[in-house]
């Protein structure tokens, strides 16, 4: 990442010098480019954390649903009456609903990072109208 920052800074300075910009403008551009690169790096880090947390929530939901299914299948082996079958079905459904509710609450608590704003482009000077 450091090499990318150096390359970006060098490219911006070279472009501004070739374009006839003053050194003050080049310095302003360099600082802005560095700030933008740092903001982008921070955003990437926050996004990686967000994605990891979201994956953990999804994995926990899947594990809870798999456990509910395994418990249901184990209960089916011992079921002898319709009441026991219905109780096993109800238990599986309750476990599924609880897993979904827990996952939705955890997802609602996650805050997705805001992407940094792109720098505003400078307005080009319009040519003077010919008379």
Buried (B, 14 or more C-beta within 10 A) or exposed (E): EEEEBEEBBEEBBEEBEEEEBEEEBBEEBBEEBBEBBEEBBEBEEBEEEBEEBBEEBEEBBEEBBEEBEEBBEEBEEEBEEEEEEEEBBEBBEEBBEEBEEBBEEBEEEEEEBEEBEEEEEEEEEEEEEEE
